[in-house]
Amino acid sequence: MTKQMKNAYSLLRNGPHRFADTFSLWRERSAGRRRLATLNDRMLADVGFSRADAERIARTPFWKP
């Protein structure tokens, strides 16, 4: 079996797990960004963010880190 065939087989075998992990990560990012957008200015200051930072982060698409 060639290296390319092994890589293709690995992708097929692990693909569903990778998709599930990626989907879970995206959901967590999206939820965290929504929660960040709901914090008041005092709470944001406590965690070291400004309102502008929170709004910028909240607008970031879920697939971007």
PDB file of N, CA, C, O and CB in Angstrom:
ATOM      1  N   MET A   1       0.855  -1.174   0.000  1.00  0.00           N
ATOM      2  CA  MET A   1       0.000   0.000   0.000  1.00  0.00           C
ATOM      3  C   MET A   1       0.904   1.242   0.000  1.00  0.00           C
ATOM      4  O   MET A   1       1.837   1.344   0.797  1.00  0.00           O
ATOM      5  CB  MET A   1      -0.975  -0.005   1.238  1.00  0.00           C
ATOM      6  N   THR A   2       0.617   2.164  -0.889  1.00  0.00           N
ATOM      7  CA  THR A   2       1.420   3.371  -0.983  1.00  0.00           C
ATOM      8  C   THR A   2       1.068   4.343   0.142  1.00  0.00           C
ATOM      9  O   THR A   2       0.049   4.195   0.817  1.00  0.00           O
ATOM     10  CB  THR A   2       1.221   4.039  -2.347  1.00  0.00           C
ATOM     11  N   LYS A   3       1.932   5.338   0.328  1.00  0.00           N
ATOM     12  CA  LYS A   3       1.697   6.342   1.370  1.00  0.00           C
ATOM     13  C   LYS A   3       0.415   7.114   1.091  1.00  0.00           C
ATOM     14  O   LYS A   3      -0.335   7.420   2.018  1.00  0.00           O
ATOM     15  CB  LYS A   3       2.888   7.311   1.468  1.00  0.00           C
ATOM     16  N   GLN A   4       0.152   7.435  -0.183  1.00  0.00           N
ATOM     17  CA  GLN A   4      -1.069   8.164  -0.537  1.00  0.00           C
ATOM     18  C   GLN A   4      -2.311   7.341  -0.215  1.00  0.00           C
ATOM     19  O   GLN A   4      -3.314   7.879   0.253  1.00  0.00           O
ATOM     20  CB  GLN A   4      -1.057   8.539  -2.025  1.00  0.00           C
ATOM     21  N   MET A   5      -2.243   6.052  -0.464  1.00  0.00           N
ATOM     22  CA  MET A   5      -3.389   5.190  -0.166  1.00  0.00           C
ATOM     23  C   MET A   5      -3.612   5.120   1.343  1.00  0.00           C
ATOM     24  O   MET A   5      -4.754   5.128   1.802  1.00  0.00           O
ATOM     25  CB  MET A   5      -3.173   3.768  -0.747  1.00  0.00           C
ATOM     26  N   LYS A   6      -2.528   5.053   2.114  1.00  0.00           N
ATOM     27  CA  LYS A   6      -2.655   5.018   3.575  1.00  0.00           C
ATOM     28  C   LYS A   6      -3.280   6.311   4.082  1.00  0.00           C
ATOM     29  O   LYS A   6      -4.135   6.287   4.966  1.00  0.00           O
ATOM     30  CB  LYS A   6      -1.278   4.793   4.240  1.00  0.00           C
ATOM     31  N   ASN A   7      -2.850   7.445   3.518  1.00  0.00           N
ATOM     32  CA  ASN A   7      -3.424   8.729   3.921  1.00  0.00           C
ATOM     33  C   ASN A   7      -4.904   8.811   3.577  1.00  0.00           C
ATOM     34  O   ASN A   7      -5.701   9.292   4.382  1.00  0.00           O
ATOM     35  CB  ASN A   7      -2.674   9.876   3.256  1.00  0.00           C
ATOM     36  N   ALA A   8      -5.277   8.349   2.399  1.00  0.00           N
ATOM     37  CA  ALA A   8      -6.685   8.360   1.988  1.00  0.00           C
ATOM     38  C   ALA A   8      -7.510   7.466   2.909  1.00  0.00           C
ATOM     39  O   ALA A   8      -8.608   7.836   3.325  1.00  0.00           O
ATOM     40  CB  ALA A   8      -6.831   7.896   0.517  1.00  0.00           C
ATOM     41  N   TYR A   9      -6.977   6.292   3.221  1.00  0.00           N
ATOM     42  CA  TYR A   9      -7.682   5.375   4.113  1.00  0.00           C
ATOM     43  C   TYR A   9      -7.860   6.002   5.497  1.00  0.00           C
ATOM     44  O   TYR A   9      -8.925   5.895   6.104  1.00  0.00           O
ATOM     45  CB  TYR A   9      -6.920   4.038   4.224  1.00  0.00           C
ATOM     46  N   SER A  10      -6.801   6.659   5.989  1.00  0.00           N
ATOM     47  CA  SER A  10      -6.872   7.313   7.297  1.00  0.00           C
ATOM     48  C   SER A  10      -7.936   8.399   7.307  1.00  0.00           C
ATOM     49  O   SER A  10      -8.687   8.521   8.275  1.00  0.00           O
ATOM     50  CB  SER A  10      -5.513   7.909   7.675  1.00  0.00           C
ATOM     51  N   LEU A  11      -8.010   9.190   6.240  1.00  0.00           N
ATOM     52  CA  LEU A  11      -9.033  10.235   6.160  1.00  0.00           C
ATOM     53  C   LEU A  11     -10.432   9.642   6.162  1.00  0.00           C
ATOM     54  O   LEU A  11     -11.327  10.156   6.834  1.00  0.00           O
ATOM     55  CB  LEU A  11      -8.830  11.083   4.909  1.00  0.00           C
ATOM     56  N   LEU A  12     -10.623   8.569   5.417  1.00  0.00           N
ATOM     57  CA  LEU A  12     -11.945   7.930   5.380  1.00  0.00           C
ATOM     58  C   LEU A  12     -12.319   7.352   6.735  1.00  0.00           C
ATOM     59  O   LEU A  12     -13.466   7.460   7.167  1.00  0.00           O
ATOM     60  CB  LEU A  12     -11.976   6.828   4.321  1.00  0.00           C
ATOM     61  N   ARG A  13     -11.362   6.747   7.394  1.00  0.00           N
ATOM     62  CA  ARG A  13     -11.626   6.108   8.685  1.00  0.00           C
ATOM     63  C   ARG A  13     -11.868   7.149   9.778  1.00  0.00           C
ATOM     64  O   ARG A  13     -12.738   6.957  10.628  1.00  0.00           O
ATOM     65  CB  ARG A  13     -10.454   5.197   9.077  1.00  0.00           C
ATOM     66  N   ASN A  14     -11.118   8.237   9.768  1.00  0.00           N
ATOM     67  CA  ASN A  14     -11.203   9.226  10.844  1.00  0.00           C
ATOM     68  C   ASN A  14     -12.070  10.426  10.494  1.00  0.00           C
ATOM     69  O   ASN A  14     -12.302  11.284  11.346  1.00  0.00           O
ATOM     70  CB  ASN A  14      -9.827   9.699  11.204  1.00  0.00           C
ATOM     71  N   GLY A  15     -12.546  10.503   9.276  1.00  0.00           N
ATOM     72  CA  GLY A  15     -13.321  11.650   8.825  1.00  0.00           C
ATOM     73  C   GLY A  15     -14.501  12.013   9.715  1.00  0.00           C
ATOM     74  O   GLY A  15     -14.633  13.175  10.099  1.00  0.00           O
ATOM     75  N   PRO A  16     -15.362  11.060  10.054  1.00  0.00           N
ATOM     76  CA  PRO A  16     -16.522  11.404  10.896  1.00  0.00           C
ATOM     77  C   PRO A  16     -16.126  11.969  12.259  1.00  0.00           C
ATOM     78  O   PRO A  16     -16.790  12.865  12.780  1.00  0.00           O
ATOM     79  CB  PRO A  16     -17.391  10.179  11.098  1.00  0.00           C
ATOM     80  N   HIS A  17     -15.045  11.444  12.835  1.00  0.00           N
ATOM     81  CA  HIS A  17     -14.601  11.949  14.133  1.00  0.00           C
ATOM     82  C   HIS A  17     -14.068  13.377  13.998  1.00  0.00           C
ATOM     83  O   HIS A  17     -14.337  14.235  14.839  1.00  0.00           O
ATOM     84  CB  HIS A  17     -13.518  11.026  14.730  1.00  0.00           C
ATOM     85  N   ARG A  18     -13.320  13.611  12.942  1.00  0.00           N
ATOM     86  CA  ARG A  18     -12.799  14.955  12.720  1.00  0.00           C
ATOM     87  C   ARG A  18     -13.948  15.939  12.514  1.00  0.00           C
ATOM     88  O   ARG A  18     -13.930  17.049  13.044  1.00  0.00           O
ATOM     89  CB  ARG A  18     -11.847  14.976  11.508  1.00  0.00           C
ATOM     90  N   PHE A  19     -14.942  15.520  11.740  1.00  0.00           N
ATOM     91  CA  PHE A  19     -16.086  16.400  11.505  1.00  0.00           C
ATOM     92  C   PHE A  19     -16.794  16.708  12.810  1.00  0.00           C
ATOM     93  O   PHE A  19     -17.141  17.861  13.069  1.00  0.00           O
ATOM     94  CB  PHE A  19     -17.065  15.766  10.508  1.00  0.00           C
ATOM     95  N   ALA A  20     -17.012  15.697  13.632  1.00  0.00           N
ATOM     96  CA  ALA A  20     -17.702  15.897  14.913  1.00  0.00           C
ATOM     97  C   ALA A  20     -16.888  16.819  15.822  1.00  0.00           C
ATOM     98  O   ALA A  20     -17.448  17.693  16.483  1.00  0.00           O
ATOM     99  CB  ALA A  20     -17.951  14.538  15.614  1.00  0.00           C
ATOM    100  N   ASP A  21     -15.575  16.627  15.855  1.00  0.00           N
ATOM    101  CA  ASP A  21     -14.721  17.486  16.682  1.00  0.00           C
ATOM    102  C   ASP A  21     -14.759  18.929  16.185  1.00  0.00           C
ATOM    103  O   ASP A  21     -14.853  19.864  16.980  1.00  0.00           O
ATOM    104  CB  ASP A  21     -13.270  16.964  16.683  1.00  0.00           C
ATOM    105  N   THR A  22     -14.688  19.102  14.877  1.00  0.00           N
ATOM    106  CA  THR A  22     -14.718  20.444  14.297  1.00  0.00           C
ATOM    107  C   THR A  22     -16.059  21.106  14.556  1.00  0.00           C
ATOM    108  O   THR A  22     -16.109  22.277  14.933  1.00  0.00           O
ATOM    109  CB  THR A  22     -14.437  20.392  12.790  1.00  0.00           C
ATOM    110  N   PHE A  23     -17.133  20.380  14.362  1.00  0.00           N
ATOM    111  CA  PHE A  23     -18.468  20.917  14.593  1.00  0.00           C
ATOM    112  C   PHE A  23     -18.631  21.333  16.053  1.00  0.00           C
ATOM    113  O   PHE A  23     -19.200  22.387  16.340  1.00  0.00           O
ATOM    114  CB  PHE A  23     -19.539  19.885  14.207  1.00  0.00           C
ATOM    115  N   SER A  24     -18.140  20.515  16.965  1.00  0.00           N
ATOM    116  CA  SER A  24     -18.214  20.828  18.392  1.00  0.00           C
ATOM    117  C   SER A  24     -17.418  22.092  18.714  1.00  0.00           C
ATOM    118  O   SER A  24     -17.881  22.940  19.477  1.00  0.00           O
ATOM    119  CB  SER A  24     -17.695  19.647  19.228  1.00  0.00           C
ATOM    120  N   LEU A  25     -16.236  22.219  18.143  1.00  0.00           N
ATOM    121  CA  LEU A  25     -15.420  23.409  18.352  1.00  0.00           C
ATOM    122  C   LEU A  25     -16.140  24.650  17.851  1.00  0.00           C
ATOM    123  O   LEU A  25     -16.152  25.677  18.529  1.00  0.00           O
ATOM    124  CB  LEU A  25     -14.067  23.264  17.652  1.00  0.00           C
ATOM    125  N   TRP A  26     -16.740  24.564  16.671  1.00  0.00           N
ATOM    126  CA  TRP A  26     -17.458  25.706  16.101  1.00  0.00           C
ATOM    127  C   TRP A  26     -18.633  26.110  16.990  1.00  0.00           C
ATOM    128  O   TRP A  26     -18.875  27.300  17.193  1.00  0.00           O
ATOM    129  CB  TRP A  26     -17.957  25.374  14.684  1.00  0.00           C
ATOM    130  N   ARG A  27     -19.359  25.136  17.517  1.00  0.00           N
ATOM    131  CA  ARG A  27     -20.484  25.444  18.412  1.00  0.00           C
ATOM    132  C   ARG A  27     -19.998  26.146  19.673  1.00  0.00           C
ATOM    133  O   ARG A  27     -20.614  27.111  20.125  1.00  0.00           O
ATOM    134  CB  ARG A  27     -21.246  24.160  18.787  1.00  0.00           C
ATOM    135  N   GLU A  28     -18.894  25.665  20.244  1.00  0.00           N
ATOM    136  CA  GLU A  28     -18.345  26.287  21.443  1.00  0.00           C
ATOM    137  C   GLU A  28     -17.911  27.723  21.169  1.00  0.00           C
ATOM    138  O   GLU A  28     -18.181  28.620  21.968  1.00  0.00           O
ATOM    139  CB  GLU A  28     -17.165  25.472  21.969  1.00  0.00           C
ATOM    140  N   ARG A  29     -17.235  27.943  20.034  1.00  0.00           N
ATOM    141  CA  ARG A  29     -16.810  29.299  19.687  1.00  0.00           C
ATOM    142  C   ARG A  29     -18.010  30.221  19.536  1.00  0.00           C
ATOM    143  O   ARG A  29     -18.025  31.334  20.062  1.00  0.00           O
ATOM    144  CB  ARG A  29     -15.987  29.291  18.397  1.00  0.00           C
ATOM    145  N   SER A  30     -19.007  29.747  18.815  1.00  0.00           N
ATOM    146  CA  SER A  30     -20.193  30.564  18.571  1.00  0.00           C
ATOM    147  C   SER A  30     -20.888  30.926  19.884  1.00  0.00           C
ATOM    148  O   SER A  30     -21.258  32.080  20.097  1.00  0.00           O
ATOM    149  CB  SER A  30     -21.167  29.827  17.640  1.00  0.00           C
ATOM    150  N   ALA A  31     -21.063  29.949  20.750  1.00  0.00           N
ATOM    151  CA  ALA A  31     -21.731  30.195  22.038  1.00  0.00           C
ATOM    152  C   ALA A  31     -20.914  31.143  22.904  1.00  0.00           C
ATOM    153  O   ALA A  31     -21.472  32.039  23.538  1.00  0.00           O
ATOM    154  CB  ALA A  31     -21.965  28.873  22.787  1.00  0.00           C
ATOM    155  N   GLY A  32     -19.606  30.958  22.939  1.00  0.00           N
ATOM    156  CA  GLY A  32     -18.750  31.821  23.737  1.00  0.00           C
ATOM    157  C   GLY A  32     -18.778  33.258  23.246  1.00  0.00           C
ATOM    158  O   GLY A  32     -18.778  34.196  24.043  1.00  0.00           O
ATOM    159  N   ARG A  33     -18.802  33.423  21.947  1.00  0.00           N
ATOM    160  CA  ARG A  33     -18.844  34.773  21.381  1.00  0.00           C
ATOM    161  C   ARG A  33     -20.186  35.445  21.647  1.00  0.00           C
ATOM    162  O   ARG A  33     -20.247  36.652  21.878  1.00  0.00           O
ATOM    163  CB  ARG A  33     -18.574  34.728  19.876  1.00  0.00           C
ATOM    164  N   ARG A  34     -21.253  34.663  21.616  1.00  0.00           N
ATOM    165  CA  ARG A  34     -22.570  35.228  21.952  1.00  0.00           C
ATOM    166  C   ARG A  34     -22.610  35.652  23.414  1.00  0.00           C
ATOM    167  O   ARG A  34     -23.139  36.714  23.743  1.00  0.00           O
ATOM    168  CB  ARG A  34     -23.696  34.205  21.664  1.00  0.00           C
ATOM    169  N   ARG A  35     -22.049  34.820  24.295  1.00  0.00           N
ATOM    170  CA  ARG A  35     -22.023  35.159  25.727  1.00  0.00           C
ATOM    171  C   ARG A  35     -21.168  36.398  25.978  1.00  0.00           C
ATOM    172  O   ARG A  35     -21.544  37.257  26.776  1.00  0.00           O
ATOM    173  CB  ARG A  35     -21.487  33.973  26.555  1.00  0.00           C
ATOM    174  N   LEU A  36     -20.036  36.495  25.313  1.00  0.00           N
ATOM    175  CA  LEU A  36     -19.170  37.660  25.474  1.00  0.00           C
ATOM    176  C   LEU A  36     -19.907  38.936  25.098  1.00  0.00           C
ATOM    177  O   LEU A  36     -19.746  39.966  25.753  1.00  0.00           O
ATOM    178  CB  LEU A  36     -17.904  37.510  24.624  1.00  0.00           C
ATOM    179  N   ALA A  37     -20.713  38.873  24.046  1.00  0.00           N
ATOM    180  CA  ALA A  37     -21.455  40.050  23.587  1.00  0.00           C
ATOM    181  C   ALA A  37     -22.509  40.498  24.598  1.00  0.00           C
ATOM    182  O   ALA A  37     -22.956  41.643  24.547  1.00  0.00           O
ATOM    183  CB  ALA A  37     -22.121  39.757  22.249  1.00  0.00           C
ATOM    184  N   THR A  38     -22.914  39.619  25.515  1.00  0.00           N
ATOM    185  CA  THR A  38     -23.954  39.976  26.480  1.00  0.00           C
ATOM    186  C   THR A  38     -23.398  40.565  27.775  1.00  0.00           C
ATOM    187  O   THR A  38     -24.162  41.051  28.609  1.00  0.00           O
ATOM    188  CB  THR A  38     -24.782  38.763  26.801  1.00  0.00           C
ATOM    189  N   LEU A  39     -22.069  40.527  27.955  1.00  0.00           N
ATOM    190  CA  LEU A  39     -21.488  41.040  29.195  1.00  0.00           C
ATOM    191  C   LEU A  39     -21.558  42.564  29.239  1.00  0.00           C
ATOM    192  O   LEU A  39     -21.446  43.238  28.215  1.00  0.00           O
ATOM    193  CB  LEU A  39     -20.030  40.572  29.339  1.00  0.00           C
ATOM    194  N   ASN A  40     -21.746  43.087  30.444  1.00  0.00           N
ATOM    195  CA  ASN A  40     -21.745  44.547  30.579  1.00  0.00           C
ATOM    196  C   ASN A  40     -20.295  45.042  30.647  1.00  0.00           C
ATOM    197  O   ASN A  40     -19.363  44.243  30.743  1.00  0.00           O
ATOM    198  CB  ASN A  40     -22.546  44.995  31.852  1.00  0.00           C
ATOM    199  N   ASP A  41     -20.116  46.358  30.596  1.00  0.00           N
ATOM    200  CA  ASP A  41     -18.775  46.936  30.537  1.00  0.00           C
ATOM    201  C   ASP A  41     -17.915  46.585  31.752  1.00  0.00           C
ATOM    202  O   ASP A  41     -16.708  46.380  31.625  1.00  0.00           O
ATOM    203  CB  ASP A  41     -18.875  48.434  30.409  1.00  0.00           C
ATOM    204  N   ARG A  42     -18.528  46.519  32.906  1.00  0.00           N
ATOM    205  CA  ARG A  42     -17.767  46.172  34.114  1.00  0.00           C
ATOM    206  C   ARG A  42     -17.262  44.730  34.046  1.00  0.00           C
ATOM    207  O   ARG A  42     -16.115  44.452  34.396  1.00  0.00           O
ATOM    208  CB  ARG A  42     -18.637  46.368  35.374  1.00  0.00           C
ATOM    209  N   MET A  43     -18.116  43.827  33.600  1.00  0.00           N
ATOM    210  CA  MET A  43     -17.701  42.428  33.469  1.00  0.00           C
ATOM    211  C   MET A  43     -16.592  42.294  32.421  1.00  0.00           C
ATOM    212  O   MET A  43     -15.637  41.540  32.605  1.00  0.00           O
ATOM    213  CB  MET A  43     -18.910  41.537  33.089  1.00  0.00           C
ATOM    214  N   LEU A  44     -16.734  43.029  31.332  1.00  0.00           N
ATOM    215  CA  LEU A  44     -15.700  42.992  30.292  1.00  0.00           C
ATOM    216  C   LEU A  44     -14.369  43.493  30.838  1.00  0.00           C
ATOM    217  O   LEU A  44     -13.318  42.916  30.559  1.00  0.00           O
ATOM    218  CB  LEU A  44     -16.124  43.836  29.076  1.00  0.00           C
ATOM    219  N   ALA A  45     -14.420  44.565  31.613  1.00  0.00           N
ATOM    220  CA  ALA A  45     -13.196  45.105  32.209  1.00  0.00           C
ATOM    221  C   ALA A  45     -12.557  44.089  33.150  1.00  0.00           C
ATOM    222  O   ALA A  45     -11.331  43.997  33.223  1.00  0.00           O
ATOM    223  CB  ALA A  45     -13.495  46.411  32.964  1.00  0.00           C
ATOM    224  N   ASP A  46     -13.375  43.330  33.868  1.00  0.00           N
ATOM    225  CA  ASP A  46     -12.857  42.305  34.781  1.00  0.00           C
ATOM    226  C   ASP A  46     -12.056  41.233  34.045  1.00  0.00           C
ATOM    227  O   ASP A  46     -11.099  40.689  34.595  1.00  0.00           O
ATOM    228  CB  ASP A  46     -14.006  41.655  35.543  1.00  0.00           C
ATOM    229  N   VAL A  47     -12.438  40.930  32.817  1.00  0.00           N
ATOM    230  CA  VAL A  47     -11.719  39.907  32.044  1.00  0.00           C
ATOM    231  C   VAL A  47     -10.727  40.516  31.060  1.00  0.00           C
ATOM    232  O   VAL A  47     -10.090  39.801  30.285  1.00  0.00           O
ATOM    233  CB  VAL A  47     -12.709  39.031  31.290  1.00  0.00           C
ATOM    234  N   GLY A  48     -10.598  41.847  31.095  1.00  0.00           N
ATOM    235  CA  GLY A  48      -9.582  42.500  30.281  1.00  0.00           C
ATOM    236  C   GLY A  48      -9.983  42.872  28.878  1.00  0.00           C
ATOM    237  O   GLY A  48      -9.122  43.040  28.015  1.00  0.00           O
ATOM    238  N   PHE A  49     -11.279  43.006  28.627  1.00  0.00           N
ATOM    239  CA  PHE A  49     -11.761  43.382  27.304  1.00  0.00           C
ATOM    240  C   PHE A  49     -12.477  44.722  27.361  1.00  0.00           C
ATOM    241  O   PHE A  49     -13.081  45.076  28.373  1.00  0.00           O
ATOM    242  CB  PHE A  49     -12.693  42.303  26.740  1.00  0.00           C
ATOM    243  N   SER A  50     -12.402  45.453  26.272  1.00  0.00           N
ATOM    244  CA  SER A  50     -13.205  46.665  26.132  1.00  0.00           C
ATOM    245  C   SER A  50     -14.480  46.286  25.380  1.00  0.00           C
ATOM    246  O   SER A  50     -14.589  45.182  24.846  1.00  0.00           O
ATOM    247  CB  SER A  50     -12.409  47.806  25.381  1.00  0.00           C
ATOM    248  N   ARG A  51     -15.434  47.200  25.341  1.00  0.00           N
ATOM    249  CA  ARG A  51     -16.666  46.967  24.581  1.00  0.00           C
ATOM    250  C   ARG A  51     -16.323  46.752  23.104  1.00  0.00           C
ATOM    251  O   ARG A  51     -16.905  45.885  22.452  1.00  0.00           O
ATOM    252  CB  ARG A  51     -17.656  48.163  24.747  1.00  0.00           C
ATOM    253  N   ALA A  52     -15.377  47.540  22.576  1.00  0.00           N
ATOM    254  CA  ALA A  52     -14.980  47.395  21.167  1.00  0.00           C
ATOM    255  C   ALA A  52     -14.364  46.021  20.911  1.00  0.00           C
ATOM    256  O   ALA A  52     -14.625  45.408  19.876  1.00  0.00           O
ATOM    257  CB  ALA A  52     -13.982  48.502  20.769  1.00  0.00           C
ATOM    258  N   ASP A  53     -13.550  45.538  21.845  1.00  0.00           N
ATOM    259  CA  ASP A  53     -12.971  44.195  21.708  1.00  0.00           C
ATOM    260  C   ASP A  53     -14.077  43.144  21.652  1.00  0.00           C
ATOM    261  O   ASP A  53     -14.068  42.267  20.788  1.00  0.00           O
ATOM    262  CB  ASP A  53     -12.004  43.894  22.881  1.00  0.00           C
ATOM    263  N   ALA A  54     -15.017  43.240  22.570  1.00  0.00           N
ATOM    264  CA  ALA A  54     -16.105  42.262  22.646  1.00  0.00           C
ATOM    265  C   ALA A  54     -16.939  42.273  21.373  1.00  0.00           C
ATOM    266  O   ALA A  54     -17.318  41.213  20.875  1.00  0.00           O
ATOM    267  CB  ALA A  54     -16.997  42.546  23.858  1.00  0.00           C
ATOM    268  N   GLU A  55     -17.227  43.444  20.846  1.00  0.00           N
ATOM    269  CA  GLU A  55     -18.021  43.531  19.622  1.00  0.00           C
ATOM    270  C   GLU A  55     -17.260  42.960  18.426  1.00  0.00           C
ATOM    271  O   GLU A  55     -17.839  42.286  17.575  1.00  0.00           O
ATOM    272  CB  GLU A  55     -18.416  44.985  19.347  1.00  0.00           C
ATOM    273  N   ARG A  56     -15.957  43.238  18.374  1.00  0.00           N
ATOM    274  CA  ARG A  56     -15.147  42.709  17.277  1.00  0.00           C
ATOM    275  C   ARG A  56     -15.094  41.185  17.342  1.00  0.00           C
ATOM    276  O   ARG A  56     -15.257  40.511  16.324  1.00  0.00           O
ATOM    277  CB  ARG A  56     -13.720  43.298  17.322  1.00  0.00           C
ATOM    278  N   ILE A  57     -14.867  40.646  18.529  1.00  0.00           N
ATOM    279  CA  ILE A  57     -14.809  39.196  18.696  1.00  0.00           C
ATOM    280  C   ILE A  57     -16.160  38.562  18.380  1.00  0.00           C
ATOM    281  O   ILE A  57     -16.220  37.518  17.729  1.00  0.00           O
ATOM    282  CB  ILE A  57     -14.374  38.837  20.125  1.00  0.00           C
ATOM    283  N   ALA A  58     -17.237  39.182  18.834  1.00  0.00           N
ATOM    284  CA  ALA A  58     -18.583  38.640  18.601  1.00  0.00           C
ATOM    285  C   ALA A  58     -18.929  38.605  17.112  1.00  0.00           C
ATOM    286  O   ALA A  58     -19.697  37.747  16.677  1.00  0.00           O
ATOM    287  CB  ALA A  58     -19.627  39.473  19.355  1.00  0.00           C
ATOM    288  N   ARG A  59     -18.374  39.522  16.333  1.00  0.00           N
ATOM    289  CA  ARG A  59     -18.644  39.544  14.889  1.00  0.00           C
ATOM    290  C   ARG A  59     -17.787  38.556  14.103  1.00  0.00           C
ATOM    291  O   ARG A  59     -18.044  38.320  12.923  1.00  0.00           O
ATOM    292  CB  ARG A  59     -18.419  40.936  14.351  1.00  0.00           C
ATOM    293  N   THR A  60     -16.775  37.979  14.741  1.00  0.00           N
ATOM    294  CA  THR A  60     -15.880  37.043  14.064  1.00  0.00           C
ATOM    295  C   THR A  60     -16.658  35.769  13.729  1.00  0.00           C
ATOM    296  O   THR A  60     -17.330  35.218  14.600  1.00  0.00           O
ATOM    297  CB  THR A  60     -14.632  36.718  14.949  1.00  0.00           C
ATOM    298  N   PRO A  61     -16.580  35.292  12.489  1.00  0.00           N
ATOM    299  CA  PRO A  61     -17.284  34.069  12.121  1.00  0.00           C
ATOM    300  C   PRO A  61     -16.807  32.877  12.960  1.00  0.00           C
ATOM    301  O   PRO A  61     -15.642  32.811  13.353  1.00  0.00           O
ATOM    302  CB  PRO A  61     -17.088  33.778  10.628  1.00  0.00           C
ATOM    303  N   PHE A  62     -17.699  31.959  13.222  1.00  0.00           N
ATOM    304  CA  PHE A  62     -17.380  30.828  14.111  1.00  0.00           C
ATOM    305  C   PHE A  62     -16.242  29.961  13.596  1.00  0.00           C
ATOM    306  O   PHE A  62     -15.577  29.299  14.393  1.00  0.00           O
ATOM    307  CB  PHE A  62     -18.601  29.969  14.307  1.00  0.00           C
ATOM    308  N   TRP A  63     -15.999  29.942  12.306  1.00  0.00           N
ATOM    309  CA  TRP A  63     -14.949  29.066  11.773  1.00  0.00           C
ATOM    310  C   TRP A  63     -13.570  29.700  11.869  1.00  0.00           C
ATOM    311  O   TRP A  63     -12.566  29.047  11.582  1.00  0.00           O
ATOM    312  CB  TRP A  63     -15.247  28.714  10.326  1.00  0.00           C
ATOM    313  N   LYS A  64     -13.510  30.972  12.273  1.00  0.00           N
ATOM    314  CA  LYS A  64     -12.209  31.620  12.435  1.00  0.00           C
ATOM    315  C   LYS A  64     -11.811  31.617  13.896  1.00  0.00           C
ATOM    316  O   LYS A  64     -12.617  31.952  14.764  1.00  0.00           O
ATOM    317  CB  LYS A  64     -12.236  33.060  11.890  1.00  0.00           C
ATOM    318  N   PRO A  65     -10.555  31.236  14.176  1.00  0.00           N
ATOM    319  CA  PRO A  65     -10.106  31.233  15.590  1.00  0.00           C
ATOM    320  C   PRO A  65     -10.019  32.616  16.166  1.00  0.00           C
ATOM    321  O   PRO A  65      -9.660  32.777  17.333  1.00  0.00           O
ATOM    322  CB  PRO A  65      -8.757  30.563  15.719  1.00  0.00           C
TER     323      PRO A  65
END
